[in-house]
């Protein structure tokens, strides 16, 4: 039997490839499709669905067991073929002494099914009976929804385990609360936390209302807010002249030479090696690992690189280094070396302070028949998404390959927590796909300021700090709903348990946000994070409407993210498709691509520093504000093609890292 199922998670894909036990709940995407498929398809998959459900142990994570009892009821209907089934039935089951015992089972569809479902499940001419086929589809659909939201868990599972069992206990968290809250900048008591955000929302709303007469960008037309678009500031002629002068002084460098030079200077290649941790027993390890990064990061592959290196390296040698000596974690460590070296450059401080990051994805094509690939309506392609966190200093901090169908906000916190470099941002800019109410709430608890650019923001609800809150000018922005501060205060311990568990790596933020990304009427964590997220999002939207500098900053940093995508794509000149079905390999391609892009950015930044110092030494004025407008994503100085030769000679000179823009301070005056 061929199963046409949705994509699995990366972890599940790896277990499938290695032949170990696969997480069976990844296959439960099938029942969602049943309502729109042909009867023949449903009949062919019905036995497999029942086999799957009978093979797993389900448990409720709340007091509401209605769906779980409905699944138990369905298990007894496995062989049923009747059109109608009773709502109550008796079955025989083995008793504790081995004797058969009669058990009465019932199903209460009113407890979980919607009104529309109940209409098609019942026939008014047959009271007490339910339409069997419709009942099976209904229960399977609700089972999938509750598995996704965490209201039902699977014993022994990973992706669908009981979320509350994965959290640290309150006894473990209690001594950590004070330090955690101080680091995040939030009060350490329940009432104080709710009061903090209530007072902050009230203060921001009052300030925006008072400043509305002077806010020429915001207009309320019939109660609907309209934000006028501002024209971006043009670059000064001096900045354009400086950019042209610096570009003229930048040296031409081959991409392979850049990678070799940065490996000598920074030693990023030292993180690669056998899984045992011993020294690699290969000839000239640095050269091998530089070529491995080049082959994977450009998507040329081992065969193409070996063919063009004219016998300097074999396909087997490159494949061995890529498959056995390089992992995603090791590539991250190599990237950290480059990021930290870049962070100490003076020119990096001119470009930004490193406290702001933008997160966004770029679609990369893959083969059709693999476990991660999906069709992306947003990007218009088939494959996966390279999700990247780009600093306002232009350097990439973290990358990951994710499915197209996932909501990108699920991965936004993970990139910040797993960033091990010296650049530690506390402000996140993203687009509509990078935000949700639970993400707003979790970001605030972890000390991050989530400031996205939201499409159709005027259709969102602005929540009042209290039911009595009214405003002279901007009252039309707010809906009638006031925030439930008691809910936040009641679940204060649950919120902190979750945030501390994520910070201490006891629970993955991806796992949590994937579960909280689905609406649940029973999940208390979802309701608490949603309510906190409503408060934080309302504050963010009010700031977005009233602070033009914030809007300009969001646009500038997110544009740098888009520019990095284009730069990384330019370096991936070996093709636009990852020709491999292994999710580990796909992840390594994205991370190697980030690594070589960061190496080029570091090399270009050093060359820009040297060129700016030369101009200053010649007596030309170099304004740091003009220098800040020059992007290091420069392509005309990087040679991707031509004769590929690996020059292993150590660099003669140390690159310039300090800016000296006062004329002739570091450089002697030229003789008359």
GIVENCOR-V399626 format. One record per run of one state. SS is the DSSP state (hx for helix, st for strand, lp for the rest). FROM is the first residue (numbers start at 1). LEN is the number of residues. If there is no record, write none. Layout:
SS/FROM/LEN ; SS/FROM/LEN
//
This chain:
lp/1/9 ; hx/10/8 ; lp/18/6 ; hx/24/11 ; lp/35/4 ; hx/39/16 ; lp/55/3 ; st/58/3 ; lp/61/5 ; hx/66/10 ; lp/76/8 ; st/84/3 ; lp/87/1 ; st/88/7 ; lp/95/5 ; st/100/7 ; lp/107/2 ; hx/109/3 ; lp/112/3 ; hx/115/7 ; st/122/1 ; lp/123/6 ; st/129/3 ; hx/132/18 ; lp/150/2 ; st/152/3 ; lp/155/8 ; hx/163/4 ; lp/167/3 ; hx/170/5 ; lp/175/2 ; hx/177/8 ; lp/185/5 ; hx/190/21 ; lp/211/1 ; hx/212/3 ; lp/215/3 ; st/218/4 ; lp/222/2 ; st/224/4 ; lp/228/9 ; hx/237/13 ; lp/250/3 ; st/253/2 ; hx/255/12 ; lp/267/1 ; hx/268/4 ; lp/272/13 ; hx/285/13 ; lp/298/3 ; hx/301/8 ; lp/309/6 ; hx/315/10 ; lp/325/3 ; hx/328/16 ; lp/344/2 ; hx/346/6 ; lp/352/4 ; st/356/11 ; lp/367/7 ; st/374/3 ; lp/377/4 ; st/381/11 ; lp/392/4 ; st/396/8 ; lp/404/4 ; hx/408/10 ; lp/418/9 ; st/427/3 ; lp/430/2 ; hx/432/3 ; lp/435/2 ; hx/437/9 ; lp/446/3 ; st/449/2 ; lp/451/6 ; hx/457/3 ; lp/460/2 ; st/462/3 ; lp/465/10 ; hx/475/3 ; st/478/5 ; lp/483/2 ; hx/485/6 ; lp/491/1 ; hx/492/12 ; lp/504/5 ; hx/509/8 ; lp/517/7 ; hx/524/23 ; lp/547/1 ; hx/548/24 ; lp/572/5 ; st/577/2 ; lp/579/4 ; hx/583/35 ; lp/618/6 ; hx/624/4 ; lp/628/10 ; st/638/2 ; lp/640/33
//
